[in-house]
Amino acid sequence: MASTTGITVRSARADERAEIIRLSEICFGMRVGPADLEYGDGVFPTERALVAVDGDRIVGHTNDRTMTLTVPGARTVQACGVTSVVVAPTHRRRGILRALYTEQHRRTEAEGIPLTIFTASEGTIYGRFGYGPSIVENEISVRGRTAEFRSTTPDPGGVQVADPEEAKLRLPEIYDRWRRLVPGAQARPAARWQQRFFADAVQSEESSPQFFLIHPDGYAILRRAWHRDKNTASVRELRAVTAEAHAALWRVLLSLDLVDTVEAALSDNDPLPYLVTNPRLVRVTGRRDALWTRVMDVPAALTARTYQRDLDIVLAVDDPFRDAGGSFALRVRDGIAECAPTGRTPDLELGIDVLGSLYFGAYRARVFAAANRIQAKDTAVLRAFDEAFTAERDAELGWFF
């Protein structure tokens, strides 16, 4: 397709990968690492990418892959995971992003995929395309060896230090059990695991290689870094299938010798602060959105997940970018939903971006209503809708893309 600006949007070619990487580096302000150079094309093949071309130069890019995504109720759904959305700094304000996203969404709709997801670098761009932040992540810091565990906190043990070869064998199976339980977590392709383990060989003067702690039902990947007089343990990934594995891993992490600070990322309701006698020690240093979601097919998306209470409601969904909106009758019985277009008067109105934010249960409908982004005919309708969309387990992003 060609836009009115003279920019052509087309599928990328394999021989354009180096040019795409250079464009991504200048747009994101970072160097593509050796693990991505080695294995990145196996995660997001160049031939799947879309590029915007001005003459013989690539000035815009987006790529995607179909992901198996867990939704509330330990069910799975197919989602289009979009990555590396960039426009050259020389070609701003020419409608290139809109042209790329128009084609990206047209392709997703043609493939019948009900959700589109991505990790956003900026928070002001994607609402107009129907996306809303859908998973929250809290950066935390704990002073090393200062936390005392409560007498009621389990001490299950079972954690071992593993070398990279053992980790390669055991982590994928543990992760797969974990992601089947957690809303927002994706199945992880082999090439993505190769990227993770390849990073073990990358080490700076101030940073250690990766270390692996493994429990039969969980694992943690960490690095240790030295900066001036401080030694920090940075938990790059912690996955626990059970509460016992979670407690066991944190007991080891918070007892590491010669560590001044342990840093990690937690979901809103992670139990770590309640395992220790002084919850203030688990200090939140930052909060960010970890995933954005757009609903491409309202009935397919809403019937893919389960719900926390019965519901009988008509939703009016506004879609400012595509044609996925409309009025839909949503009926839930015993957690299972039926949803179909309807001509009935709506009980509740919201944007499709808000529906994406609510989808995994990380955001609450009552909060969006307080911000006037949901309009309900009465408080009883809002309360029922809010309660139905919660989830038993916090949503978490499985792997960054």
C-alpha positions as YAML, in Angstrom:
chain: A
units: angstrom
residues:
- id: 1
  name: MET
  ca: [0.00, 0.00, 0.00]
- id: 2
  name: ALA
  ca: [1.15, 3.60, -0.57]
- id: 3
  name: SER
  ca: [0.24, 6.56, 1.62]
- id: 4
  name: THR
  ca: [-0.61, 10.03, 0.37]
- id: 5
  name: THR
  ca: [2.81, 11.24, 1.54]
- id: 6
  name: GLY
  ca: [4.57, 9.15, -1.08]
- id: 7
  name: ILE
  ca: [5.77, 6.65, 1.49]
- id: 8
  name: THR
  ca: [5.25, 3.00, 0.57]
- id: 9
  name: VAL
  ca: [4.42, 0.38, 3.21]
- id: 10
  name: ARG
  ca: [5.35, -3.17, 2.22]
- id: 11
  name: SER
  ca: [6.70, -6.43, 3.60]
- id: 12
  name: ALA
  ca: [10.39, -6.42, 4.49]
- id: 13
  name: ARG
  ca: [13.02, -8.54, 2.78]
- id: 14
  name: ALA
  ca: [15.59, -10.73, 4.55]
- id: 15
  name: ASP
  ca: [18.47, -8.69, 3.10]
- id: 16
  name: GLU
  ca: [17.09, -5.53, 4.79]
- id: 17
  name: ARG
  ca: [17.71, -6.74, 8.35]
- id: 18
  name: ALA
  ca: [20.92, -4.73, 8.86]
- id: 19
  name: GLU
  ca: [19.20, -1.50, 7.75]
- id: 20
  name: ILE
  ca: [16.24, -2.22, 10.04]
- id: 21
  name: ILE
  ca: [18.61, -2.76, 12.99]
- id: 22
  name: ARG
  ca: [20.36, 0.57, 12.32]
- id: 23
  name: LEU
  ca: [17.00, 2.35, 12.25]
- id: 24
  name: SER
  ca: [15.94, 0.70, 15.52]
- id: 25
  name: GLU
  ca: [19.21, 1.69, 17.20]
- id: 26
  name: ILE
  ca: [18.86, 5.39, 16.41]
- id: 27
  name: CYS
  ca: [15.14, 5.46, 17.26]
- id: 28
  name: PHE
  ca: [15.45, 3.64, 20.59]
- id: 29
  name: GLY
  ca: [18.84, 5.12, 21.47]
- id: 30
  name: MET
  ca: [20.43, 1.77, 22.25]
- id: 31
  name: ARG
  ca: [22.73, -0.71, 20.64]
- id: 32
  name: VAL
  ca: [21.27, -4.03, 19.55]
- id: 33
  name: GLY
  ca: [23.07, -6.62, 21.66]
- id: 34
  name: PRO
  ca: [24.90, -9.71, 20.43]
- id: 35
  name: ALA
  ca: [22.13, -12.04, 21.66]
- id: 36
  name: ASP
  ca: [19.58, -10.20, 19.52]
- id: 37
  name: LEU
  ca: [21.92, -10.20, 16.53]
- id: 38
  name: GLU
  ca: [22.46, -13.94, 16.94]
- id: 39
  name: TYR
  ca: [18.92, -15.11, 17.65]
- id: 40
  name: GLY
  ca: [16.56, -12.16, 17.13]
- id: 41
  name: ASP
  ca: [15.50, -13.20, 13.65]
- id: 42
  name: GLY
  ca: [14.32, -16.52, 15.10]
- id: 43
  name: VAL
  ca: [11.94, -14.68, 17.44]
- id: 44
  name: PHE
  ca: [10.71, -12.02, 15.01]
- id: 45
  name: PRO
  ca: [11.66, -13.05, 11.45]
- id: 46
  name: THR
  ca: [12.52, -10.15, 9.16]
- id: 47
  name: GLU
  ca: [10.24, -11.54, 6.46]
- id: 48
  name: ARG
  ca: [7.30, -10.99, 8.82]
- id: 49
  name: ALA
  ca: [8.13, -7.29, 9.26]
- id: 50
  name: LEU
  ca: [6.48, -4.31, 7.61]
- id: 51
  name: VAL
  ca: [8.62, -1.38, 6.44]
- id: 52
  name: ALA
  ca: [7.81, 2.14, 5.31]
- id: 53
  name: VAL
  ca: [10.06, 3.11, 2.42]
- id: 54
  name: ASP
  ca: [10.92, 6.55, 1.06]
- id: 55
  name: GLY
  ca: [12.64, 5.92, -2.25]
- id: 56
  name: ASP
  ca: [15.27, 3.31, -1.44]
- id: 57
  name: ARG
  ca: [15.49, 4.10, 2.30]
- id: 58
  name: ILE
  ca: [13.60, 2.40, 5.12]
- id: 59
  name: VAL
  ca: [12.07, 5.11, 7.31]
- id: 60
  name: GLY
  ca: [9.62, 3.08, 9.39]
- id: 61
  name: HIS
  ca: [9.26, -0.46, 10.70]
- id: 62
  name: THR
  ca: [7.06, -2.81, 12.68]
- id: 63
  name: ASN
  ca: [7.19, -6.55, 13.22]
- id: 64
  name: ASP
  ca: [5.04, -9.17, 14.93]
- id: 65
  name: ARG
  ca: [4.60, -12.82, 15.79]
- id: 66
  name: THR
  ca: [1.57, -14.84, 16.86]
- id: 67
  name: MET
  ca: [1.83, -15.64, 20.57]
- id: 68
  name: THR
  ca: [-0.04, -18.09, 22.78]
- id: 69
  name: LEU
  ca: [-1.22, -15.94, 25.66]
- id: 70
  name: THR
  ca: [-2.70, -16.97, 29.01]
- id: 71
  name: VAL
  ca: [-5.88, -15.15, 30.06]
- id: 72
  name: PRO
  ca: [-7.88, -15.21, 33.33]
- id: 73
  name: GLY
  ca: [-9.10, -18.69, 34.15]
- id: 74
  name: ALA
  ca: [-5.84, -20.36, 33.03]
- id: 75
  name: ARG
  ca: [-7.12, -20.39, 29.46]
- id: 76
  name: THR
  ca: [-5.10, -19.44, 26.39]
- id: 77
  name: VAL
  ca: [-5.80, -17.31, 23.35]
- id: 78
  name: GLN
  ca: [-3.81, -16.35, 20.27]
- id: 79
  name: ALA
  ca: [-2.49, -12.79, 20.25]
- id: 80
  name: CYS
  ca: [-0.48, -10.73, 17.80]
- id: 81
  name: GLY
  ca: [2.66, -9.54, 19.60]
- id: 82
  name: VAL
  ca: [3.95, -6.37, 17.93]
- id: 83
  name: THR
  ca: [7.53, -5.18, 18.37]
- id: 84
  name: SER
  ca: [10.09, -2.61, 17.21]
- id: 85
  name: VAL
  ca: [7.64, 0.06, 16.04]
- id: 86
  name: VAL
  ca: [9.83, 2.93, 14.81]
- id: 87
  name: VAL
  ca: [9.74, 5.93, 12.48]
- id: 88
  name: ALA
  ca: [12.96, 7.65, 11.41]
- id: 89
  name: PRO
  ca: [13.58, 11.01, 13.14]
- id: 90
  name: THR
  ca: [13.85, 12.57, 9.67]
- id: 91
  name: HIS
  ca: [10.29, 11.55, 8.78]
- id: 92
  name: ARG
  ca: [8.11, 12.57, 11.71]
- id: 93
  name: ARG
  ca: [4.58, 13.93, 11.33]
- id: 94
  name: ARG
  ca: [3.99, 12.41, 7.90]
- id: 95
  name: GLY
  ca: [1.42, 9.77, 8.86]
- id: 96
  name: ILE
  ca: [3.94, 6.92, 8.63]
- id: 97
  name: LEU
  ca: [3.05, 5.37, 11.99]
- id: 98
  name: ARG
  ca: [-0.64, 5.44, 11.13]
- id: 99
  name: ALA
  ca: [0.07, 3.85, 7.74]
- id: 100
  name: LEU
  ca: [2.16, 1.09, 9.36]
- id: 101
  name: TYR
  ca: [-0.48, 0.42, 12.01]
- id: 102
  name: THR
  ca: [-3.30, 0.43, 9.46]
- id: 103
  name: GLU
  ca: [-1.58, -2.33, 7.54]
- id: 104
  name: GLN
  ca: [-0.48, -4.15, 10.71]
- id: 105
  name: HIS
  ca: [-4.05, -4.25, 12.02]
- id: 106
  name: ARG
  ca: [-5.51, -5.16, 8.64]
- id: 107
  name: ARG
  ca: [-3.22, -8.17, 8.55]
- id: 108
  name: THR
  ca: [-4.09, -9.17, 12.12]
- id: 109
  name: GLU
  ca: [-7.82, -8.93, 11.40]
- id: 110
  name: ALA
  ca: [-7.40, -11.04, 8.25]
- id: 111
  name: GLU
  ca: [-5.68, -13.72, 10.33]
- id: 112
  name: GLY
  ca: [-8.59, -13.75, 12.80]
- id: 113
  name: ILE
  ca: [-6.48, -12.98, 15.89]
- id: 114
  name: PRO
  ca: [-8.62, -11.43, 18.69]
- id: 115
  name: LEU
  ca: [-5.90, -9.49, 20.59]
- id: 116
  name: THR
  ca: [-2.88, -7.37, 19.77]
- id: 117
  name: ILE
  ca: [-0.24, -6.75, 22.46]
- id: 118
  name: PHE
  ca: [3.06, -4.94, 22.73]
- id: 119
  name: THR
  ca: [5.50, -3.37, 25.19]
- id: 120
  name: ALA
  ca: [5.44, 0.41, 24.71]
- id: 121
  name: SER
  ca: [8.39, 2.80, 24.93]
- id: 122
  name: GLU
  ca: [6.07, 5.83, 25.23]
- id: 123
  name: GLY
  ca: [2.70, 6.24, 26.91]
- id: 124
  name: THR
  ca: [1.10, 9.00, 24.83]
- id: 125
  name: ILE
  ca: [1.07, 7.47, 21.35]
- id: 126
  name: TYR
  ca: [-0.98, 4.30, 21.26]
- id: 127
  name: GLY
  ca: [-4.31, 5.19, 22.87]
- id: 128
  name: ARG
  ca: [-5.49, 6.67, 19.59]
- id: 129
  name: PHE
  ca: [-4.97, 3.26, 17.97]
- id: 130
  name: GLY
  ca: [-7.16, 1.58, 20.60]
- id: 131
  name: TYR
  ca: [-4.47, 0.30, 22.99]
- id: 132
  name: GLY
  ca: [-4.55, 0.54, 26.76]
- id: 133
  name: PRO
  ca: [-1.95, -0.41, 29.39]
- id: 134
  name: SER
  ca: [-2.94, -3.82, 30.71]
- id: 135
  name: ILE
  ca: [-0.19, -5.10, 33.03]
- id: 136
  name: VAL
  ca: [1.59, -3.20, 35.82]
- id: 137
  name: GLU
  ca: [5.11, -3.82, 37.12]
- id: 138
  name: ASN
  ca: [6.70, -2.38, 40.27]
- id: 139
  name: GLU
  ca: [10.46, -1.95, 40.57]
- id: 140
  name: ILE
  ca: [11.55, -2.72, 44.14]
- id: 141
  name: SER
  ca: [14.72, -2.51, 46.17]
- id: 142
  name: VAL
  ca: [15.55, -4.37, 49.40]
- id: 143
  name: ARG
  ca: [18.66, -3.72, 51.48]
- id: 144
  name: GLY
  ca: [20.66, -6.91, 51.45]
- id: 145
  name: ARG
  ca: [20.52, -9.19, 54.54]
- id: 146
  name: THR
  ca: [18.38, -6.71, 56.51]
- id: 147
  name: ALA
  ca: [15.01, -8.39, 56.00]
- id: 148
  name: GLU
  ca: [13.88, -10.75, 58.74]
- id: 149
  name: PHE
  ca: [11.28, -13.29, 57.72]
- id: 150
  name: ARG
  ca: [8.18, -13.69, 59.84]
- id: 151
  name: SER
  ca: [7.91, -16.80, 62.00]
- id: 152
  name: THR
  ca: [4.89, -17.85, 59.91]
- id: 153
  name: THR
  ca: [6.78, -17.61, 56.60]
- id: 154
  name: PRO
  ca: [7.45, -21.08, 55.18]
- id: 155
  name: ASP
  ca: [11.06, -22.25, 54.92]
- id: 156
  name: PRO
  ca: [10.64, -25.02, 52.36]
- id: 157
  name: GLY
  ca: [14.23, -25.09, 51.11]
- id: 158
  name: GLY
  ca: [14.92, -26.96, 47.90]
- id: 159
  name: VAL
  ca: [16.77, -24.15, 46.07]
- id: 160
  name: GLN
  ca: [20.00, -25.00, 44.27]
- id: 161
  name: VAL
  ca: [22.58, -22.97, 42.39]
- id: 162
  name: ALA
  ca: [22.61, -24.27, 38.80]
- id: 163
  name: ASP
  ca: [25.17, -23.86, 36.06]
- id: 164
  name: PRO
  ca: [24.03, -22.57, 32.65]
- id: 165
  name: GLU
  ca: [23.81, -26.05, 31.12]
- id: 166
  name: GLU
  ca: [21.48, -27.30, 33.86]
- id: 167
  name: ALA
  ca: [19.45, -24.09, 33.61]
- id: 168
  name: LYS
  ca: [18.98, -24.63, 29.87]
- id: 169
  name: LEU
  ca: [17.47, -28.03, 30.60]
- id: 170
  name: ARG
  ca: [15.23, -27.11, 33.55]
- id: 171
  name: LEU
  ca: [14.04, -23.51, 33.20]
- id: 172
  name: PRO
  ca: [11.85, -23.87, 30.09]
- id: 173
  name: GLU
  ca: [9.72, -26.59, 31.71]
- id: 174
  name: ILE
  ca: [9.25, -24.61, 34.93]
- id: 175
  name: TYR
  ca: [8.43, -21.45, 32.98]
- id: 176
  name: ASP
  ca: [5.86, -23.30, 30.90]
- id: 177
  name: ARG
  ca: [4.05, -24.53, 34.02]
- id: 178
  name: TRP
  ca: [4.14, -20.99, 35.43]
- id: 179
  name: ARG
  ca: [2.88, -19.22, 32.32]
- id: 180
  name: ARG
  ca: [-0.14, -21.54, 32.02]
- id: 181
  name: LEU
  ca: [-1.40, -20.11, 35.33]
- id: 182
  name: VAL
  ca: [-0.62, -16.40, 34.90]
- id: 183
  name: PRO
  ca: [-2.74, -13.92, 32.90]
- id: 184
  name: GLY
  ca: [-0.60, -12.02, 30.40]
- id: 185
  name: ALA
  ca: [2.20, -14.60, 30.23]
- id: 186
  name: GLN
  ca: [3.13, -15.96, 26.82]
- id: 187
  name: ALA
  ca: [4.51, -19.26, 25.61]
- id: 188
  name: ARG
  ca: [8.23, -18.70, 25.05]
- id: 189
  name: PRO
  ca: [9.81, -19.75, 21.75]
- id: 190
  name: ALA
  ca: [13.10, -21.64, 21.69]
- id: 191
  name: ALA
  ca: [14.92, -18.73, 20.06]
- id: 192
  name: ARG
  ca: [13.90, -16.47, 22.94]
- id: 193
  name: TRP
  ca: [15.38, -18.94, 25.42]
- id: 194
  name: GLN
  ca: [18.56, -18.96, 23.34]
- id: 195
  name: GLN
  ca: [18.69, -15.16, 23.63]
- id: 196
  name: ARG
  ca: [18.33, -15.42, 27.41]
- id: 197
  name: PHE
  ca: [21.10, -17.99, 27.83]
- id: 198
  name: PHE
  ca: [23.39, -16.36, 25.26]
- id: 199
  name: ALA
  ca: [23.37, -13.28, 27.49]
- id: 200
  name: ASP
  ca: [25.25, -15.33, 30.09]
- id: 201
  name: ALA
  ca: [28.41, -14.86, 28.04]
- id: 202
  name: VAL
  ca: [28.04, -11.07, 28.00]
- id: 203
  name: GLN
  ca: [29.80, -9.50, 30.97]
- id: 204
  name: SER
  ca: [31.22, -6.06, 31.72]
- id: 205
  name: GLU
  ca: [33.89, -5.04, 34.21]
- id: 206
  name: GLU
  ca: [31.16, -3.99, 36.65]
- id: 207
  name: SER
  ca: [28.76, -6.88, 36.16]
- id: 208
  name: SER
  ca: [28.87, -10.62, 36.73]
- id: 209
  name: PRO
  ca: [27.58, -13.31, 34.40]
- id: 210
  name: GLN
  ca: [24.07, -14.55, 35.02]
- id: 211
  name: PHE
  ca: [23.48, -16.83, 37.99]
- id: 212
  name: PHE
  ca: [20.64, -19.32, 38.22]
- id: 213
  name: LEU
  ca: [18.73, -20.38, 41.36]
- id: 214
  name: ILE
  ca: [16.40, -23.31, 40.76]
- id: 215
  name: HIS
  ca: [13.63, -24.80, 42.89]
- id: 216
  name: PRO
  ca: [11.51, -27.72, 41.61]
- id: 217
  name: ASP
  ca: [8.63, -25.23, 41.16]
- id: 218
  name: GLY
  ca: [10.46, -21.99, 40.38]
- id: 219
  name: TYR
  ca: [13.65, -20.21, 39.46]
- id: 220
  name: ALA
  ca: [15.44, -16.88, 39.64]
- id: 221
  name: ILE
  ca: [17.98, -15.42, 37.21]
- id: 222
  name: LEU
  ca: [20.22, -12.72, 38.61]
- id: 223
  name: ARG
  ca: [23.34, -10.72, 38.03]
- id: 224
  name: ARG
  ca: [25.61, -9.11, 40.58]
- id: 225
  name: ALA
  ca: [27.09, -5.70, 39.82]
- id: 226
  name: TRP
  ca: [29.63, -3.46, 41.48]
- id: 227
  name: HIS
  ca: [29.40, 0.33, 41.35]
- id: 228
  name: ARG
  ca: [31.81, 2.28, 43.52]
- id: 229
  name: ASP
  ca: [31.38, 0.82, 47.01]
- id: 230
  name: LYS
  ca: [28.00, -0.87, 46.41]
- id: 231
  name: ASN
  ca: [27.23, -4.42, 45.39]
- id: 232
  name: THR
  ca: [23.80, -5.00, 43.86]
- id: 233
  name: ALA
  ca: [22.01, -8.25, 43.02]
- id: 234
  name: SER
  ca: [19.63, -7.60, 40.15]
- id: 235
  name: VAL
  ca: [16.90, -10.22, 39.73]
- id: 236
  name: ARG
  ca: [16.31, -10.33, 36.00]
- id: 237
  name: GLU
  ca: [13.56, -12.94, 36.15]
- id: 238
  name: LEU
  ca: [11.76, -14.80, 38.95]
- id: 239
  name: ARG
  ca: [9.04, -17.32, 38.22]
- id: 240
  name: ALA
  ca: [7.32, -19.31, 40.95]
- id: 241
  name: VAL
  ca: [4.60, -21.86, 40.23]
- id: 242
  name: THR
  ca: [3.78, -22.22, 43.95]
- id: 243
  name: ALA
  ca: [3.85, -20.00, 47.04]
- id: 244
  name: GLU
  ca: [6.43, -22.36, 48.55]
- id: 245
  name: ALA
  ca: [8.80, -21.85, 45.63]
- id: 246
  name: HIS
  ca: [8.33, -18.07, 45.88]
- id: 247
  name: ALA
  ca: [9.23, -18.05, 49.59]
- id: 248
  name: ALA
  ca: [12.18, -20.40, 49.11]
- id: 249
  name: LEU
  ca: [13.71, -18.32, 46.32]
- id: 250
  name: TRP
  ca: [13.33, -15.04, 48.24]
- id: 251
  name: ARG
  ca: [14.90, -16.55, 51.35]
- id: 252
  name: VAL
  ca: [18.02, -17.25, 49.29]
- id: 253
  name: LEU
  ca: [18.02, -13.92, 47.47]
- id: 254
  name: LEU
  ca: [17.73, -11.89, 50.68]
- id: 255
  name: SER
  ca: [20.55, -13.80, 52.36]
- id: 256
  name: LEU
  ca: [23.23, -13.37, 49.67]
- id: 257
  name: ASP
  ca: [26.58, -12.42, 51.15]
- id: 258
  name: LEU
  ca: [28.32, -9.17, 50.17]
- id: 259
  name: VAL
  ca: [25.12, -7.73, 48.70]
- id: 260
  name: ASP
  ca: [24.03, -4.22, 49.66]
- id: 261
  name: THR
  ca: [20.81, -4.14, 47.61]
- id: 262
  name: VAL
  ca: [18.56, -6.67, 45.93]
- id: 263
  name: GLU
  ca: [16.54, -5.24, 43.02]
- id: 264
  name: ALA
  ca: [13.60, -6.91, 41.30]
- id: 265
  name: ALA
  ca: [10.23, -6.31, 39.64]
- id: 266
  name: LEU
  ca: [6.99, -7.39, 41.35]
- id: 267
  name: SER
  ca: [3.30, -7.36, 40.50]
- id: 268
  name: ASP
  ca: [0.95, -5.30, 42.67]
- id: 269
  name: ASN
  ca: [-0.04, -8.16, 44.96]
- id: 270
  name: ASP
  ca: [3.22, -10.04, 45.23]
- id: 271
  name: PRO
  ca: [3.40, -11.46, 48.80]
- id: 272
  name: LEU
  ca: [7.06, -10.53, 49.41]
- id: 273
  name: PRO
  ca: [6.32, -7.51, 51.69]
- id: 274
  name: TYR
  ca: [4.11, -9.73, 53.87]
- id: 275
  name: LEU
  ca: [6.70, -12.47, 54.25]
- id: 276
  name: VAL
  ca: [9.03, -10.17, 56.24]
- id: 277
  name: THR
  ca: [8.57, -8.50, 59.62]
- id: 278
  name: ASN
  ca: [9.16, -5.00, 58.21]
- id: 279
  name: PRO
  ca: [7.31, -4.53, 54.90]
- id: 280
  name: ARG
  ca: [8.89, -1.06, 54.50]
- id: 281
  name: LEU
  ca: [12.13, -2.76, 53.59]
- id: 282
  name: VAL
  ca: [10.54, -3.78, 50.28]
- id: 283
  name: ARG
  ca: [10.78, -0.29, 48.85]
- id: 284
  name: VAL
  ca: [9.03, 0.58, 45.58]
- id: 285
  name: THR
  ca: [11.44, 2.62, 43.45]
- id: 286
  name: GLY
  ca: [9.42, 2.76, 40.25]
- id: 287
  name: ARG
  ca: [6.16, 1.73, 38.64]
- id: 288
  name: ARG
  ca: [5.54, 1.17, 34.95]
- id: 289
  name: ASP
  ca: [3.19, -0.41, 32.45]
- id: 290
  name: ALA
  ca: [4.63, -3.72, 31.28]
- id: 291
  name: LEU
  ca: [2.15, -4.50, 28.47]
- id: 292
  name: TRP
  ca: [-0.40, -2.75, 26.28]
- id: 293
  name: THR
  ca: [-3.40, -4.52, 24.76]
- id: 294
  name: ARG
  ca: [-5.87, -3.85, 21.98]
- id: 295
  name: VAL
  ca: [-9.02, -5.91, 21.47]
- id: 296
  name: MET
  ca: [-9.37, -6.77, 17.78]
- id: 297
  name: ASP
  ca: [-12.54, -8.88, 18.06]
- id: 298
  name: VAL
  ca: [-14.72, -8.10, 21.08]
- id: 299
  name: PRO
  ca: [-16.84, -11.31, 21.18]
- id: 300
  name: ALA
  ca: [-13.83, -13.58, 20.55]
- id: 301
  name: ALA
  ca: [-11.71, -11.83, 23.18]
- id: 302
  name: LEU
  ca: [-14.39, -11.65, 25.87]
- id: 303
  name: THR
  ca: [-15.43, -15.29, 25.50]
- id: 304
  name: ALA
  ca: [-11.80, -16.48, 25.67]
- id: 305
  name: ARG
  ca: [-11.36, -15.64, 29.38]
- id: 306
  name: THR
  ca: [-13.36, -16.48, 32.51]
- id: 307
  name: TYR
  ca: [-14.99, -14.12, 35.03]
- id: 308
  name: GLN
  ca: [-15.36, -13.81, 38.79]
- id: 309
  name: ARG
  ca: [-19.15, -13.39, 38.91]
- id: 310
  name: ASP
  ca: [-22.28, -13.73, 36.81]
- id: 311
  name: LEU
  ca: [-23.07, -10.82, 34.52]
- id: 312
  name: ASP
  ca: [-25.78, -9.80, 32.07]
- id: 313
  name: ILE
  ca: [-24.92, -6.50, 30.45]
- id: 314
  name: VAL
  ca: [-24.80, -4.60, 27.16]
- id: 315
  name: LEU
  ca: [-21.50, -2.86, 26.40]
- id: 316
  name: ALA
  ca: [-21.13, 0.01, 23.96]
- id: 317
  name: VAL
  ca: [-17.49, -0.07, 22.81]
- id: 318
  name: ASP
  ca: [-15.99, 2.87, 20.91]
- id: 319
  name: ASP
  ca: [-13.15, 2.09, 18.51]
- id: 320
  name: PRO
  ca: [-11.51, 5.25, 17.12]
- id: 321
  name: PHE
  ca: [-9.14, 3.47, 14.75]
- id: 322
  name: ARG
  ca: [-10.72, 0.31, 13.32]
- id: 323
  name: ASP
  ca: [-14.20, -1.23, 13.14]
- id: 324
  name: ALA
  ca: [-14.10, -3.52, 16.16]
- id: 325
  name: GLY
  ca: [-16.49, -1.39, 18.22]
- id: 326
  name: GLY
  ca: [-20.26, -1.53, 18.58]
- id: 327
  name: SER
  ca: [-22.82, -2.74, 21.10]
- id: 328
  name: PHE
  ca: [-22.38, -6.23, 22.54]
- id: 329
  name: ALA
  ca: [-24.48, -8.34, 24.86]
- id: 330
  name: LEU
  ca: [-22.19, -10.00, 27.41]
- id: 331
  name: ARG
  ca: [-23.71, -12.78, 29.51]
- id: 332
  name: VAL
  ca: [-21.65, -14.69, 32.08]
- id: 333
  name: ARG
  ca: [-22.75, -17.77, 33.99]
- id: 334
  name: ASP
  ca: [-20.39, -19.70, 36.29]
- id: 335
  name: GLY
  ca: [-17.44, -17.83, 34.85]
- id: 336
  name: ILE
  ca: [-18.15, -18.70, 31.20]
- id: 337
  name: ALA
  ca: [-19.15, -15.90, 28.82]
- id: 338
  name: GLU
  ca: [-21.33, -15.55, 25.78]
- id: 339
  name: CYS
  ca: [-20.97, -12.37, 23.73]
- id: 340
  name: ALA
  ca: [-22.59, -11.17, 20.52]
- id: 341
  name: PRO
  ca: [-23.49, -7.90, 18.76]
- id: 342
  name: THR
  ca: [-26.85, -6.49, 19.80]
- id: 343
  name: GLY
  ca: [-29.19, -3.60, 19.11]
- id: 344
  name: ARG
  ca: [-30.25, -3.31, 22.74]
- id: 345
  name: THR
  ca: [-29.70, -0.11, 24.74]
- id: 346
  name: PRO
  ca: [-26.23, -0.20, 26.37]
- id: 347
  name: ASP
  ca: [-25.83, -0.46, 30.14]
- id: 348
  name: LEU
  ca: [-22.22, 0.68, 30.05]
- id: 349
  name: GLU
  ca: [-20.04, 2.65, 27.61]
- id: 350
  name: LEU
  ca: [-16.27, 2.59, 27.28]
- id: 351
  name: GLY
  ca: [-13.45, 2.93, 24.76]
- id: 352
  name: ILE
  ca: [-11.81, -0.13, 23.28]
- id: 353
  name: ASP
  ca: [-8.55, 1.02, 24.88]
- id: 354
  name: VAL
  ca: [-10.20, 0.80, 28.32]
- id: 355
  name: LEU
  ca: [-11.50, -2.68, 27.50]
- id: 356
  name: GLY
  ca: [-7.91, -3.68, 26.70]
- id: 357
  name: SER
  ca: [-6.72, -2.30, 30.03]
- id: 358
  name: LEU
  ca: [-9.36, -4.31, 31.93]
- id: 359
  name: TYR
  ca: [-8.81, -7.52, 30.03]
- id: 360
  name: PHE
  ca: [-6.27, -9.29, 32.29]
- id: 361
  name: GLY
  ca: [-7.71, -7.97, 35.55]
- id: 362
  name: ALA
  ca: [-4.78, -5.69, 36.44]
- id: 363
  name: TYR
  ca: [-6.88, -2.49, 36.20]
- id: 364
  name: ARG
  ca: [-10.27, -1.83, 37.80]
- id: 365
  name: ALA
  ca: [-13.38, -0.60, 36.02]
- id: 366
  name: ARG
  ca: [-14.43, 1.53, 39.01]
- id: 367
  name: VAL
  ca: [-11.21, 3.54, 38.70]
- id: 368
  name: PHE
  ca: [-11.79, 4.22, 35.00]
- id: 369
  name: ALA
  ca: [-15.37, 5.23, 35.86]
- id: 370
  name: ALA
  ca: [-14.05, 7.72, 38.41]
- id: 371
  name: ALA
  ca: [-11.92, 9.18, 35.60]
- id: 372
  name: ASN
  ca: [-15.06, 9.43, 33.39]
- id: 373
  name: ARG
  ca: [-13.69, 6.87, 30.94]
- id: 374
  name: ILE
  ca: [-16.50, 4.43, 31.67]
- id: 375
  name: GLN
  ca: [-20.11, 5.54, 31.83]
- id: 376
  name: ALA
  ca: [-22.54, 3.15, 33.52]
- id: 377
  name: LYS
  ca: [-26.31, 3.55, 33.84]
- id: 378
  name: ASP
  ca: [-26.13, 2.95, 37.61]
- id: 379
  name: THR
  ca: [-23.72, 1.93, 40.37]
- id: 380
  name: ALA
  ca: [-25.01, -1.65, 40.49]
- id: 381
  name: VAL
  ca: [-24.06, -2.20, 36.86]
- id: 382
  name: LEU
  ca: [-20.62, -0.74, 37.42]
- id: 383
  name: ARG
  ca: [-20.04, -2.84, 40.55]
- id: 384
  name: ALA
  ca: [-21.00, -6.06, 38.79]
- id: 385
  name: PHE
  ca: [-18.84, -5.25, 35.78]
- id: 386
  name: ASP
  ca: [-15.89, -4.30, 37.99]
- id: 387
  name: GLU
  ca: [-16.08, -7.48, 40.06]
- id: 388
  name: ALA
  ca: [-16.56, -9.75, 37.04]
- id: 389
  name: PHE
  ca: [-13.37, -8.57, 35.32]
- id: 390
  name: THR
  ca: [-11.03, -9.19, 38.26]
- id: 391
  name: ALA
  ca: [-8.70, -12.21, 38.20]
- id: 392
  name: GLU
  ca: [-7.60, -14.69, 40.85]
- id: 393
  name: ARG
  ca: [-3.91, -14.23, 40.02]
- id: 394
  name: ASP
  ca: [-2.01, -11.03, 39.18]
- id: 395
  name: ALA
  ca: [-1.26, -10.50, 35.52]
- id: 396
  name: GLU
  ca: [2.44, -10.60, 34.61]
- id: 397
  name: LEU
  ca: [4.34, -10.30, 31.37]
- id: 398
  name: GLY
  ca: [6.03, -13.58, 30.55]
- id: 399
  name: TRP
  ca: [8.88, -12.25, 28.40]
- id: 400
  name: PHE
  ca: [9.72, -8.82, 27.10]
- id: 401
  name: PHE
  ca: [9.50, -8.23, 23.36]
...
